[in-house]
Amino acid sequence: MIRRRAGGLLVLVALVGAGCGEDSPAIPFDSTTVPPATTVRSATTASDTVTKPSAAPNSSLAPVAVGEEWADATANLTGMDSYCGNLSFVSARPDRDQILAGVAGQGLFSNEPGSSEWTPFGRGPASASLNHRTSSIVYDPTDPARFWESGYYGLGPPPDTPAAGVNRTDNGGETFAALGVVPGPDLVSIDLTDPERRTLLAGIRGGSTIFRSTDGGATWSEMTNGLPTDLGEASFPHVLDARTYLLGTHKGDRGDAASPGIWRTGDAGATWTKVFDQGVAGPPLAAADGNLYWILHAGGVISSADGGASWKPLPGRGLPSSGASDARSARIIEVPDGTWVSMSANVVVVSRDRGTSWQIVGPQLSFEPSGFTYSAVRKAVYVWLSYCDVQAGLNPVADGAIMRLDLDLSP
């Protein structure tokens, strides 16, 4: 699918509630919750427009300081040679003022405090190549210098050499070490209950199986026991501990032939039980309250208070949609004070009551982003746009591929 910026296009947005299936209709906000929007100019180009909802009362939401416009943060990445899926991922470091961006075929780049430019990242001596399309970054909560990076389709200019599916850094990103051979993961999940970080799961892009490592990523094996062949795309594994895993799936390219949902194992993958019968979107949120929360691809959020053994929809209306036809785009980010930030199509939404109610904040984007991240340090949302034109060969990074919106959630 070719996805490009829709200059001048105003996208109508609806936030949806929990549906009965992947094709459930959207449930819009009540007019009393979101008043009519006004149109303002974007910071991208003179022809682009954004739609800015005016302030609306919401008892669950304290005042929020929001920037008037989305600002182009692509800077010197604009025009950089890349290929299909060019601007693949953006991530905010939780422990410091730093934003990372993955460019297919080029590797990771870092935006440092006080600079608008992006500099090469992870290029120390003997570092593994990160020239694939970065798909996830997982930060170790007890060791800020350690994090894991995953990616898929690791061929492209320059250099035209394969990249490992999962890489780890133990020195804050100066160098990365390739972890075994994993064929193109969408997401990597790590057992953070184990100080040795020995158990990892990787969900394979476009595939219906997952891979596991029990030696910190040195070796991997495919897991198929107990999982059906029609589960859809197995993009979203989640490790609870060395023996308890969840697997969230979505239809992806498999369409109506797939029966996606959530599966759970308590015996390290020897057997699996389907615990929820709808497709999910993005990784689950392991929240500070001890519960798990997952966005449904059809819209809405479900929660589990028993380690994923059972799930129920959150109450209320105004739950965020998965935001795009690609379920990989969705996620909920919890900031330190417990506020949730998410995207619904092309608007930012915020909840301060753990998903019971949501408020649109800030202007609409003139395109539907491929994903988002939130920097609590910078108090800003970053979105990115990845597109693929296979026939064109090279797909340079587009102007406006990374956009920033200031969002101060301080009480």
ZALOKOL-950588 format. One record per residue (C-alpha): residue in one letter; x, z, y. Coordinates in Angstrom, 2 decimals, decimal comma, padded with zeros to 5 digits. Each point is the difference from the previous one (the first is absolute). Layout:
residues N
<pt res="A" xx="X" zz="Z" yy="Y"/>
...
//
This chain:
residues 411
<pt res="M" xx="000,00" zz="000,00" yy="000,00"/>
<pt res="I" xx="001,36" zz="-000,90" yy="003,43"/>
<pt res="R" xx="-000,45" zz="002,79" yy="002,54"/>
<pt res="R" xx="000,90" zz="-000,64" yy="003,63"/>
<pt res="R" xx="-000,70" zz="001,72" yy="003,27"/>
<pt res="A" xx="-003,40" zz="-000,90" yy="001,32"/>
<pt res="G" xx="000,80" zz="-000,51" yy="003,68"/>
<pt res="G" xx="-003,05" zz="000,47" yy="002,16"/>
<pt res="L" xx="-002,22" zz="000,90" yy="-002,95"/>
<pt res="L" xx="-002,15" zz="003,10" yy="000,33"/>
<pt res="V" xx="-000,56" zz="001,53" yy="-003,44"/>
<pt res="L" xx="-003,24" zz="001,93" yy="-000,52"/>
<pt res="V" xx="000,57" zz="003,33" yy="-001,71"/>
<pt res="A" xx="-002,15" zz="002,23" yy="-002,18"/>
<pt res="L" xx="001,02" zz="003,24" yy="-001,64"/>
<pt res="V" xx="-001,49" zz="000,41" yy="-003,44"/>
<pt res="G" xx="-001,19" zz="002,75" yy="-002,26"/>
<pt res="A" xx="000,47" zz="000,45" yy="-003,72"/>
<pt res="G" xx="-001,45" zz="-002,98" yy="-001,81"/>
<pt res="C" xx="-001,03" zz="-000,70" yy="-003,54"/>
<pt res="G" xx="002,56" zz="-002,72" yy="-000,61"/>
<pt res="E" xx="002,66" zz="-002,18" yy="001,54"/>
<pt res="D" xx="-002,56" zz="-002,22" yy="001,68"/>
<pt res="S" xx="-002,17" zz="002,74" yy="001,50"/>
<pt res="P" xx="-001,31" zz="-000,75" yy="003,50"/>
<pt res="A" xx="001,59" zz="001,68" yy="003,01"/>
<pt res="I" xx="-001,73" zz="002,87" yy="001,79"/>
<pt res="P" xx="000,65" zz="-000,27" yy="003,75"/>
<pt res="F" xx="000,50" zz="002,91" yy="002,37"/>
<pt res="D" xx="-003,14" zz="001,26" yy="001,67"/>
<pt res="S" xx="-000,32" zz="-001,25" yy="003,58"/>
<pt res="T" xx="-000,08" zz="003,64" yy="001,10"/>
<pt res="T" xx="003,45" zz="000,49" yy="-001,50"/>
<pt res="V" xx="001,74" zz="-003,09" yy="001,32"/>
<pt res="P" xx="-001,31" zz="-001,36" yy="003,31"/>
<pt res="P" xx="000,31" zz="-003,64" yy="001,03"/>
<pt res="A" xx="003,56" zz="-001,20" yy="000,34"/>
<pt res="T" xx="001,73" zz="-001,58" yy="002,96"/>
<pt res="T" xx="002,56" zz="-002,78" yy="-000,12"/>
<pt res="V" xx="003,53" zz="000,39" yy="001,41"/>
<pt res="R" xx="003,16" zz="-002,07" yy="-000,19"/>
<pt res="S" xx="002,57" zz="000,53" yy="-002,73"/>
<pt res="A" xx="003,71" zz="000,44" yy="000,63"/>
<pt res="T" xx="000,82" zz="-002,85" yy="-002,38"/>
<pt res="T" xx="-000,85" zz="-003,26" yy="001,72"/>
<pt res="A" xx="-002,25" zz="-001,04" yy="002,83"/>
<pt res="S" xx="-002,46" zz="-001,58" yy="-002,42"/>
<pt res="D" xx="-000,35" zz="003,00" yy="-002,30"/>
<pt res="T" xx="-002,76" zz="002,52" yy="000,61"/>
<pt res="V" xx="-000,81" zz="003,40" yy="-001,38"/>
<pt res="T" xx="-003,23" zz="001,94" yy="000,05"/>
<pt res="K" xx="000,16" zz="003,56" yy="001,24"/>
<pt res="P" xx="-002,80" zz="002,38" yy="-001,02"/>
<pt res="S" xx="-000,78" zz="002,47" yy="002,74"/>
<pt res="A" xx="000,17" zz="003,73" yy="-000,67"/>
<pt res="A" xx="-002,76" zz="001,46" yy="-002,14"/>
<pt res="P" xx="-000,94" zz="003,61" yy="-000,74"/>
<pt res="N" xx="000,94" zz="001,26" yy="-003,44"/>
<pt res="S" xx="-000,11" zz="003,71" yy="-000,78"/>
<pt res="S" xx="002,73" zz="-000,33" yy="-002,62"/>
<pt res="L" xx="002,52" zz="-001,63" yy="002,32"/>
<pt res="A" xx="001,91" zz="001,66" yy="002,81"/>
<pt res="P" xx="001,07" zz="-002,19" yy="002,93"/>
<pt res="V" xx="002,58" zz="-002,63" yy="-000,95"/>
<pt res="A" xx="002,45" zz="-001,69" yy="002,36"/>
<pt res="V" xx="-000,03" zz="-003,69" yy="-000,89"/>
<pt res="G" xx="001,93" zz="-002,89" yy="001,51"/>
<pt res="E" xx="-002,03" zz="-002,57" yy="001,90"/>
<pt res="E" xx="001,45" zz="-002,95" yy="-001,92"/>
<pt res="W" xx="001,87" zz="-000,99" yy="-003,12"/>
<pt res="A" xx="003,59" zz="-000,91" yy="000,91"/>
<pt res="D" xx="002,18" zz="-002,54" yy="-001,81"/>
<pt res="A" xx="002,85" zz="001,90" yy="-001,72"/>
<pt res="T" xx="001,48" zz="-002,93" yy="-001,96"/>
<pt res="A" xx="002,84" zz="-000,45" yy="002,52"/>
<pt res="N" xx="003,11" zz="-001,65" yy="-001,49"/>
<pt res="L" xx="-001,65" zz="-000,45" yy="-003,44"/>
<pt res="T" xx="-002,13" zz="-002,77" yy="001,56"/>
<pt res="G" xx="001,02" zz="-003,38" yy="-001,42"/>
<pt res="M" xx="002,29" zz="001,46" yy="-002,68"/>
<pt res="D" xx="000,26" zz="-002,29" yy="-003,02"/>
<pt res="S" xx="-002,10" zz="001,25" yy="-002,90"/>
<pt res="Y" xx="-002,32" zz="-001,34" yy="-002,66"/>
<pt res="C" xx="-003,51" zz="000,51" yy="-001,38"/>
<pt res="G" xx="-001,04" zz="003,60" yy="000,78"/>
<pt res="N" xx="002,50" zz="000,23" yy="002,84"/>
<pt res="L" xx="-000,64" zz="003,34" yy="001,78"/>
<pt res="S" xx="-000,77" zz="001,93" yy="-003,17"/>
<pt res="F" xx="-000,05" zz="003,71" yy="000,87"/>
<pt res="V" xx="000,43" zz="002,52" yy="002,83"/>
<pt res="S" xx="000,57" zz="003,73" yy="-000,50"/>
<pt res="A" xx="000,44" zz="003,00" yy="002,30"/>
<pt res="R" xx="002,54" zz="002,61" yy="-001,05"/>
<pt res="P" xx="-001,88" zz="003,34" yy="-000,13"/>
<pt res="D" xx="003,05" zz="002,12" yy="000,85"/>
<pt res="R" xx="001,41" zz="-001,86" yy="003,01"/>
<pt res="D" xx="-000,59" zz="-002,59" yy="002,72"/>
<pt res="Q" xx="000,62" zz="-003,17" yy="-002,01"/>
<pt res="I" xx="-002,11" zz="-002,97" yy="-001,11"/>
<pt res="L" xx="001,04" zz="-002,26" yy="-002,89"/>
<pt res="A" xx="-001,12" zz="-003,60" yy="-000,52"/>
<pt res="G" xx="000,51" zz="-002,28" yy="-003,01"/>
<pt res="V" xx="000,53" zz="-003,74" yy="000,52"/>
<pt res="A" xx="-000,17" zz="-002,16" yy="-003,13"/>
<pt res="G" xx="003,38" zz="-001,47" yy="-000,85"/>
<pt res="Q" xx="001,72" zz="002,02" yy="002,71"/>
<pt res="G" xx="-000,36" zz="003,67" yy="-000,97"/>
<pt res="L" xx="-000,90" zz="003,12" yy="001,96"/>
<pt res="F" xx="000,35" zz="000,46" yy="003,76"/>
<pt res="S" xx="-000,12" zz="003,20" yy="002,05"/>
<pt res="N" xx="-001,47" zz="000,72" yy="003,43"/>
<pt res="E" xx="001,83" zz="002,96" yy="001,50"/>
<pt res="P" xx="-001,02" zz="002,37" yy="002,83"/>
<pt res="G" xx="000,12" zz="-001,50" yy="003,47"/>
<pt res="S" xx="000,46" zz="-003,59" yy="-001,16"/>
<pt res="S" xx="-002,42" zz="-002,89" yy="-000,41"/>
<pt res="E" xx="002,44" zz="-001,88" yy="-002,24"/>
<pt res="W" xx="000,23" zz="000,02" yy="-003,80"/>
<pt res="T" xx="003,37" zz="000,46" yy="-001,71"/>
<pt res="P" xx="000,98" zz="-000,70" yy="-003,65"/>
<pt res="F" xx="-000,54" zz="003,01" yy="-002,25"/>
<pt res="G" xx="001,44" zz="000,97" yy="-003,38"/>
<pt res="R" xx="003,02" zz="-002,30" yy="000,29"/>
<pt res="G" xx="002,79" zz="002,47" yy="-000,83"/>
<pt res="P" xx="002,81" zz="-000,93" yy="-002,41"/>
<pt res="A" xx="-001,23" zz="-000,79" yy="-003,53"/>
<pt res="S" xx="-003,66" zz="000,47" yy="000,95"/>
<pt res="A" xx="-002,58" zz="-001,72" yy="-002,19"/>
<pt res="S" xx="-001,65" zz="-003,09" yy="001,49"/>
<pt res="L" xx="-003,49" zz="000,56" yy="001,41"/>
<pt res="N" xx="-000,82" zz="-003,66" yy="000,53"/>
<pt res="H" xx="-003,37" zz="000,11" yy="-001,76"/>
<pt res="R" xx="-003,36" zz="000,70" yy="001,67"/>
<pt res="T" xx="-000,03" zz="003,75" yy="000,53"/>
<pt res="S" xx="-003,29" zz="001,41" yy="-001,33"/>
<pt res="S" xx="000,38" zz="003,79" yy="000,29"/>
<pt res="I" xx="002,31" zz="002,76" yy="001,21"/>
<pt res="V" xx="-000,33" zz="003,55" yy="-001,36"/>
<pt res="Y" xx="001,79" zz="002,83" yy="001,82"/>
<pt res="D" xx="001,19" zz="003,11" yy="-001,83"/>
<pt res="P" xx="-001,75" zz="002,95" yy="001,71"/>
<pt res="T" xx="002,82" zz="002,44" yy="-000,83"/>
<pt res="D" xx="002,95" zz="-002,28" yy="000,79"/>
<pt res="P" xx="-000,35" zz="-002,24" yy="003,09"/>
<pt res="A" xx="003,12" zz="-001,95" yy="-001,01"/>
<pt res="R" xx="-001,64" zz="-001,24" yy="-003,23"/>
<pt res="F" xx="-002,69" zz="-002,64" yy="-000,27"/>
<pt res="W" xx="-001,09" zz="-002,80" yy="-002,31"/>
<pt res="E" xx="-000,73" zz="-003,62" yy="000,96"/>
<pt res="S" xx="-001,87" zz="-002,52" yy="-002,16"/>
<pt res="G" xx="-000,56" zz="-003,72" yy="000,39"/>
<pt res="Y" xx="-001,02" zz="-003,21" yy="-001,74"/>
<pt res="Y" xx="001,02" zz="-003,68" yy="-000,16"/>
<pt res="G" xx="003,67" zz="000,63" yy="000,64"/>
<pt res="L" xx="001,23" zz="-003,55" yy="000,60"/>
<pt res="G" xx="000,43" zz="-001,54" yy="003,39"/>
<pt res="P" xx="002,36" zz="-000,94" yy="002,78"/>
<pt res="P" xx="002,37" zz="001,56" yy="000,79"/>
<pt res="P" xx="001,49" zz="000,81" yy="-002,52"/>
<pt res="D" xx="-001,65" zz="-001,86" yy="-002,87"/>
<pt res="T" xx="000,54" zz="002,76" yy="-002,56"/>
<pt res="P" xx="-002,46" zz="002,27" yy="-001,84"/>
<pt res="A" xx="-000,71" zz="003,51" yy="001,22"/>
<pt res="A" xx="-000,89" zz="003,01" yy="-002,13"/>
<pt res="G" xx="-003,66" zz="001,03" yy="-000,03"/>
<pt res="V" xx="000,73" zz="003,66" yy="000,88"/>
<pt res="N" xx="002,91" zz="001,38" yy="002,03"/>
<pt res="R" xx="000,96" zz="003,52" yy="001,08"/>
<pt res="T" xx="002,12" zz="001,38" yy="002,80"/>
<pt res="D" xx="001,52" zz="003,49" yy="000,00"/>
<pt res="N" xx="001,79" zz="-000,32" yy="003,34"/>
<pt res="G" xx="-002,81" zz="-000,73" yy="002,43"/>
<pt res="G" xx="000,04" zz="-003,75" yy="-000,53"/>
<pt res="E" xx="003,66" zz="-000,82" yy="000,56"/>
<pt res="T" xx="000,14" zz="-001,36" yy="-003,54"/>
<pt res="F" xx="-002,58" zz="-000,62" yy="-002,73"/>
<pt res="A" xx="000,47" zz="000,05" yy="-003,77"/>
<pt res="A" xx="-001,98" zz="-002,37" yy="-002,21"/>
<pt res="L" xx="-002,04" zz="001,83" yy="-002,67"/>
<pt res="G" xx="-000,19" zz="-002,01" yy="-003,20"/>
<pt res="V" xx="-002,14" zz="-003,10" yy="-000,35"/>
<pt res="V" xx="-003,65" zz="000,10" yy="001,09"/>
<pt res="P" xx="-001,80" zz="-003,36" yy="000,41"/>
<pt res="G" xx="-001,44" zz="000,08" yy="003,51"/>
<pt res="P" xx="-001,78" zz="003,31" yy="000,66"/>
<pt res="D" xx="-002,80" zz="000,44" yy="002,53"/>
<pt res="L" xx="000,56" zz="003,74" yy="000,15"/>
<pt res="V" xx="002,38" zz="002,59" yy="-001,41"/>
<pt res="S" xx="-001,04" zz="003,62" yy="-000,59"/>
<pt res="I" xx="002,36" zz="002,89" yy="-000,74"/>
<pt res="D" xx="-000,50" zz="003,38" yy="-001,69"/>
<pt res="L" xx="000,66" zz="002,22" yy="003,00"/>
<pt res="T" xx="-000,73" zz="003,16" yy="-002,03"/>
<pt res="D" xx="003,27" zz="-000,56" yy="-001,87"/>
<pt res="P" xx="003,14" zz="000,86" yy="001,99"/>
<pt res="E" xx="001,88" zz="-002,66" yy="-001,97"/>
<pt res="R" xx="-002,55" zz="-002,72" yy="000,90"/>
<pt res="R" xx="000,26" zz="-001,42" yy="-003,52"/>
<pt res="T" xx="-003,48" zz="-001,54" yy="-000,46"/>
<pt res="L" xx="-000,92" zz="-003,13" yy="001,96"/>
<pt res="L" xx="-002,91" zz="-002,43" yy="-000,40"/>
<pt res="A" xx="-000,14" zz="-003,52" yy="001,42"/>
<pt res="G" xx="-003,15" zz="-002,14" yy="000,26"/>
<pt res="I" xx="000,79" zz="-003,69" yy="-000,36"/>
<pt res="R" xx="-001,30" zz="-002,48" yy="002,55"/>
<pt res="G" xx="-002,56" zz="-002,32" yy="-001,58"/>
<pt res="G" xx="000,35" zz="001,73" yy="-003,38"/>
<pt res="S" xx="-002,18" zz="002,26" yy="-002,11"/>
<pt res="T" xx="002,78" zz="002,25" yy="-001,27"/>
<pt res="I" xx="002,25" zz="002,66" yy="001,45"/>
<pt res="F" xx="003,61" zz="000,93" yy="-000,63"/>
<pt res="R" xx="001,38" zz="003,52" yy="-000,45"/>
<pt res="S" xx="003,43" zz="001,55" yy="000,26"/>
<pt res="T" xx="000,80" zz="003,50" yy="-001,28"/>
<pt res="D" xx="003,66" zz="-000,04" yy="001,02"/>
<pt res="G" xx="-000,26" zz="-000,34" yy="003,75"/>
<pt res="G" xx="-000,30" zz="-003,78" yy="-000,07"/>
<pt res="A" xx="003,03" zz="-000,89" yy="-002,10"/>
<pt res="T" xx="-002,22" zz="-001,59" yy="-002,66"/>
<pt res="W" xx="-003,65" zz="-001,09" yy="-000,04"/>
<pt res="S" xx="-002,57" zz="-000,74" yy="-002,70"/>
<pt res="E" xx="-003,38" zz="-001,68" yy="000,17"/>
<pt res="M" xx="-003,04" zz="002,22" yy="-000,60"/>
<pt res="T" xx="-002,97" zz="-001,63" yy="-001,69"/>
<pt res="N" xx="-001,28" zz="002,56" yy="-002,54"/>
<pt res="G" xx="-003,59" zz="001,00" yy="000,64"/>
<pt res="L" xx="-000,50" zz="-002,30" yy="002,99"/>
<pt res="P" xx="-002,52" zz="-002,87" yy="-000,23"/>
<pt res="T" xx="000,98" zz="-003,58" yy="000,70"/>
<pt res="D" xx="-002,80" zz="-000,50" yy="002,56"/>
<pt res="L" xx="000,94" zz="002,85" yy="002,35"/>
<pt res="G" xx="000,89" zz="-002,36" yy="002,88"/>
<pt res="E" xx="003,25" zz="000,24" yy="001,91"/>
<pt res="A" xx="001,85" zz="003,26" yy="-000,71"/>
<pt res="S" xx="001,39" zz="000,38" yy="003,51"/>
<pt res="F" xx="-000,37" zz="003,72" yy="000,68"/>
<pt res="P" xx="001,58" zz="002,52" yy="-002,42"/>
<pt res="H" xx="000,24" zz="003,64" yy="001,02"/>
<pt res="V" xx="002,15" zz="002,60" yy="-001,77"/>
<pt res="L" xx="-001,36" zz="003,56" yy="000,05"/>
<pt res="D" xx="002,63" zz="001,45" yy="-002,33"/>
<pt res="A" xx="002,15" zz="-001,09" yy="-002,93"/>
<pt res="R" xx="-003,03" zz="-000,36" yy="-002,29"/>
<pt res="T" xx="-002,92" zz="-000,61" yy="002,35"/>
<pt res="Y" xx="-000,44" zz="-003,38" yy="001,68"/>
<pt res="L" xx="-002,76" zz="-001,89" yy="001,76"/>
<pt res="L" xx="-000,34" zz="-003,77" yy="000,21"/>
<pt res="G" xx="-002,22" zz="-001,62" yy="002,60"/>
<pt res="T" xx="-000,84" zz="-003,68" yy="-000,36"/>
<pt res="H" xx="-001,79" zz="-002,74" yy="001,94"/>
<pt res="K" xx="-001,36" zz="-003,43" yy="-000,87"/>
<pt res="G" xx="002,72" zz="-001,90" yy="001,81"/>
<pt res="D" xx="000,21" zz="-003,60" yy="-001,14"/>
<pt res="R" xx="-001,80" zz="000,79" yy="-003,26"/>
<pt res="G" xx="-003,43" zz="-000,06" yy="001,61"/>
<pt res="D" xx="-003,12" zz="000,91" yy="-001,95"/>
<pt res="A" xx="001,89" zz="-000,07" yy="-003,29"/>
<pt res="A" xx="001,54" zz="003,35" yy="001,00"/>
<pt res="S" xx="-001,56" zz="003,46" yy="-000,34"/>
<pt res="P" xx="002,14" zz="002,03" yy="002,41"/>
<pt res="G" xx="-000,04" zz="003,75" yy="000,53"/>
<pt res="I" xx="002,13" zz="003,11" yy="-000,43"/>
<pt res="W" xx="001,63" zz="001,01" yy="-003,30"/>
<pt res="R" xx="001,60" zz="003,34" yy="-000,80"/>
<pt res="T" xx="002,42" zz="001,20" yy="-002,68"/>
<pt res="G" xx="001,02" zz="003,57" yy="-000,76"/>
<pt res="D" xx="002,36" zz="-000,86" yy="-002,85"/>
<pt res="A" xx="002,59" zz="-002,14" yy="001,79"/>
<pt res="G" xx="-001,85" zz="-003,25" yy="-000,68"/>
<pt res="A" xx="-000,70" zz="000,35" yy="-003,74"/>
<pt res="T" xx="-003,73" zz="-000,20" yy="000,83"/>
<pt res="W" xx="-001,96" zz="-000,82" yy="003,15"/>
<pt res="T" xx="-003,56" zz="000,80" yy="001,12"/>
<pt res="K" xx="-001,93" zz="-001,90" yy="002,62"/>
<pt res="V" xx="-001,10" zz="002,65" yy="002,52"/>
<pt res="F" xx="-001,54" zz="-002,20" yy="002,71"/>
<pt res="D" xx="-001,73" zz="-003,36" yy="-000,32"/>
<pt res="Q" xx="000,70" zz="-001,77" yy="003,30"/>
<pt res="G" xx="003,07" zz="-001,75" yy="001,34"/>
<pt res="V" xx="002,19" zz="001,90" yy="002,44"/>
<pt res="A" xx="002,17" zz="-001,10" yy="002,91"/>
<pt res="G" xx="003,51" zz="001,14" yy="000,82"/>
<pt res="P" xx="001,73" zz="003,17" yy="-001,19"/>
<pt res="P" xx="-001,93" zz="003,28" yy="-000,25"/>
<pt res="L" xx="000,49" zz="002,75" yy="002,56"/>
<pt res="A" xx="001,28" zz="003,30" yy="-001,42"/>
<pt res="A" xx="-001,28" zz="002,11" yy="002,87"/>
<pt res="A" xx="001,17" zz="003,35" yy="001,32"/>
<pt res="D" xx="-003,21" zz="001,63" yy="-001,30"/>
<pt res="G" xx="001,12" zz="-000,70" yy="-003,59"/>
<pt res="N" xx="-002,60" zz="-002,72" yy="-000,61"/>
<pt res="L" xx="000,49" zz="-003,70" yy="-000,70"/>
<pt res="Y" xx="-001,78" zz="-002,65" yy="002,07"/>
<pt res="W" xx="-000,27" zz="-003,73" yy="-000,70"/>
<pt res="I" xx="-001,49" zz="-002,87" yy="002,01"/>
<pt res="L" xx="-002,36" zz="-002,22" yy="-001,97"/>
<pt res="H" xx="000,54" zz="-003,72" yy="000,31"/>
<pt res="A" xx="-003,73" zz="-000,40" yy="000,64"/>
<pt res="G" xx="000,22" zz="002,61" yy="002,78"/>
<pt res="G" xx="-000,26" zz="003,77" yy="000,15"/>
<pt res="V" xx="002,23" zz="002,81" yy="-001,18"/>
<pt res="I" xx="-000,14" zz="002,05" yy="-003,22"/>
<pt res="S" xx="001,59" zz="003,38" yy="-000,63"/>
<pt res="S" xx="001,23" zz="002,02" yy="-002,95"/>
<pt res="A" xx="000,60" zz="003,75" yy="-000,14"/>
<pt res="D" xx="001,19" zz="000,06" yy="-003,63"/>
<pt res="G" xx="003,06" zz="-002,20" yy="-000,05"/>
<pt res="G" xx="-001,91" zz="-003,25" yy="-000,32"/>
<pt res="A" xx="-002,07" zz="000,98" yy="-003,06"/>
<pt res="S" xx="-003,23" zz="-000,54" yy="001,96"/>
<pt res="W" xx="-000,89" zz="-001,66" yy="003,30"/>
<pt res="K" xx="-002,88" zz="000,12" yy="002,48"/>
<pt res="P" xx="-000,78" zz="-001,88" yy="003,23"/>
<pt res="L" xx="000,55" zz="001,78" yy="003,29"/>
<pt res="P" xx="-003,22" zz="000,76" yy="001,90"/>
<pt res="G" xx="-001,03" zz="-001,67" yy="003,23"/>
<pt res="R" xx="000,09" zz="-003,46" yy="001,50"/>
<pt res="G" xx="002,74" zz="-001,75" yy="001,86"/>
<pt res="L" xx="002,51" zz="-000,06" yy="-002,85"/>
<pt res="P" xx="002,76" zz="-002,60" yy="000,41"/>
<pt res="S" xx="-000,09" zz="-003,26" yy="-001,87"/>
<pt res="S" xx="003,10" zz="-001,08" yy="-001,87"/>
<pt res="G" xx="000,62" zz="-002,16" yy="003,04"/>
<pt res="A" xx="000,75" zz="-003,29" yy="-001,72"/>
<pt res="S" xx="-000,65" zz="-002,16" yy="-003,02"/>
<pt res="D" xx="003,45" zz="001,14" yy="-001,20"/>
<pt res="A" xx="-000,42" zz="003,54" yy="-001,31"/>
<pt res="R" xx="003,70" zz="000,69" yy="000,50"/>
<pt res="S" xx="-000,55" zz="000,30" yy="003,77"/>
<pt res="A" xx="-001,99" zz="003,24" yy="-000,11"/>
<pt res="R" xx="001,21" zz="003,57" yy="000,29"/>
<pt res="I" xx="-000,72" zz="003,33" yy="001,67"/>
<pt res="I" xx="002,85" zz="001,75" yy="001,80"/>
<pt res="E" xx="-000,24" zz="003,76" yy="000,56"/>
<pt res="V" xx="001,90" zz="001,35" yy="002,99"/>
<pt res="P" xx="001,39" zz="003,56" yy="000,04"/>
<pt res="D" xx="-003,09" zz="001,54" yy="001,67"/>
<pt res="G" xx="-002,31" zz="-001,41" yy="-002,69"/>
<pt res="T" xx="-001,34" zz="-002,95" yy="001,99"/>
<pt res="W" xx="-000,52" zz="-003,19" yy="-001,98"/>
<pt res="V" xx="000,89" zz="-003,45" yy="001,35"/>
<pt res="S" xx="-001,13" zz="-003,24" yy="-001,63"/>
<pt res="M" xx="-000,98" zz="-003,59" yy="000,79"/>
<pt res="S" xx="-003,36" zz="-001,67" yy="-000,43"/>
<pt res="A" xx="000,44" zz="-003,76" yy="000,24"/>
<pt res="N" xx="001,66" zz="-000,36" yy="003,43"/>
<pt res="V" xx="-000,61" zz="003,41" yy="001,58"/>
<pt res="V" xx="001,66" zz="003,41" yy="-000,35"/>
<pt res="V" xx="-002,25" zz="002,81" yy="-001,21"/>
<pt res="V" xx="000,66" zz="003,75" yy="000,09"/>
<pt res="S" xx="-001,63" zz="002,95" yy="-001,79"/>
<pt res="R" xx="000,48" zz="003,70" yy="000,67"/>
<pt res="D" xx="-002,42" zz="001,23" yy="-002,68"/>
<pt res="R" xx="001,71" zz="-001,48" yy="-003,08"/>
<pt res="G" xx="-001,92" zz="-003,23" yy="-000,03"/>
<pt res="T" xx="-003,58" zz="001,20" yy="000,54"/>
<pt res="S" xx="-000,13" zz="-001,79" yy="003,36"/>
<pt res="W" xx="002,24" zz="-002,58" yy="001,64"/>
<pt res="Q" xx="000,56" zz="-001,15" yy="003,56"/>
<pt res="I" xx="001,28" zz="-003,38" yy="001,15"/>
<pt res="V" xx="002,89" zz="000,53" yy="002,41"/>
<pt res="G" xx="001,63" zz="-002,63" yy="002,17"/>
<pt res="P" xx="-000,57" zz="-003,73" yy="000,32"/>
<pt res="Q" xx="-000,63" zz="-002,48" yy="-002,76"/>
<pt res="L" xx="002,79" zz="-002,29" yy="-001,11"/>
<pt res="S" xx="-000,66" zz="-003,73" yy="000,23"/>
<pt res="F" xx="001,02" zz="-000,34" yy="-003,66"/>
<pt res="E" xx="-000,36" zz="001,94" yy="-003,22"/>
<pt res="P" xx="003,37" zz="001,65" yy="-000,73"/>
<pt res="S" xx="001,75" zz="-000,02" yy="-003,36"/>
<pt res="G" xx="000,62" zz="003,74" yy="000,25"/>
<pt res="F" xx="000,69" zz="002,92" yy="002,32"/>
<pt res="T" xx="002,07" zz="003,14" yy="000,38"/>
<pt res="Y" xx="-000,17" zz="002,98" yy="002,35"/>
<pt res="S" xx="002,98" zz="001,75" yy="001,59"/>
<pt res="A" xx="-000,83" zz="003,62" yy="000,80"/>
<pt res="V" xx="003,35" zz="000,22" yy="001,80"/>
<pt res="R" xx="-000,69" zz="-002,96" yy="002,28"/>
<pt res="K" xx="-003,74" zz="000,61" yy="000,09"/>
<pt res="A" xx="-000,66" zz="-003,66" yy="-000,69"/>
<pt res="V" xx="-001,66" zz="-002,30" yy="-002,54"/>
<pt res="Y" xx="001,93" zz="-003,06" yy="-001,16"/>
<pt res="V" xx="-001,70" zz="-002,92" yy="-001,75"/>
<pt res="W" xx="001,57" zz="-003,09" yy="-001,49"/>
<pt res="L" xx="-001,07" zz="-003,50" yy="-000,92"/>
<pt res="S" xx="001,34" zz="-001,83" yy="-003,03"/>
<pt res="Y" xx="-000,93" zz="-003,61" yy="-000,68"/>
<pt res="C" xx="000,85" zz="-002,59" yy="-002,60"/>
<pt res="D" xx="000,18" zz="-003,76" yy="000,42"/>
<pt res="V" xx="001,51" zz="-001,12" yy="-003,30"/>
<pt res="Q" xx="000,15" zz="-003,66" yy="001,01"/>
<pt res="A" xx="002,03" zz="000,77" yy="003,11"/>
<pt res="G" xx="002,92" zz="001,49" yy="-001,92"/>
<pt res="L" xx="001,44" zz="002,23" yy="002,68"/>
<pt res="N" xx="-002,52" zz="002,36" yy="001,65"/>
<pt res="P" xx="001,75" zz="001,46" yy="003,06"/>
<pt res="V" xx="-001,20" zz="003,39" yy="001,26"/>
<pt res="A" xx="-002,81" zz="-000,67" yy="002,48"/>
<pt res="D" xx="-000,28" zz="001,25" yy="003,55"/>
<pt res="G" xx="-002,21" zz="003,09" yy="-000,10"/>
<pt res="A" xx="000,63" zz="000,66" yy="-003,70"/>
<pt res="I" xx="000,54" zz="003,70" yy="000,82"/>
<pt res="M" xx="-002,32" zz="001,64" yy="002,52"/>
<pt res="R" xx="000,02" zz="003,56" yy="001,38"/>
<pt res="L" xx="-002,82" zz="002,17" yy="001,34"/>
<pt res="D" xx="000,77" zz="003,39" yy="001,55"/>
<pt res="L" xx="-002,17" zz="002,69" yy="-001,62"/>
<pt res="D" xx="000,57" zz="003,63" yy="000,93"/>
<pt res="L" xx="-001,99" zz="002,26" yy="-002,34"/>
<pt res="S" xx="001,15" zz="003,27" yy="001,60"/>
<pt res="P" xx="-002,91" zz="002,44" yy="000,56"/>
//
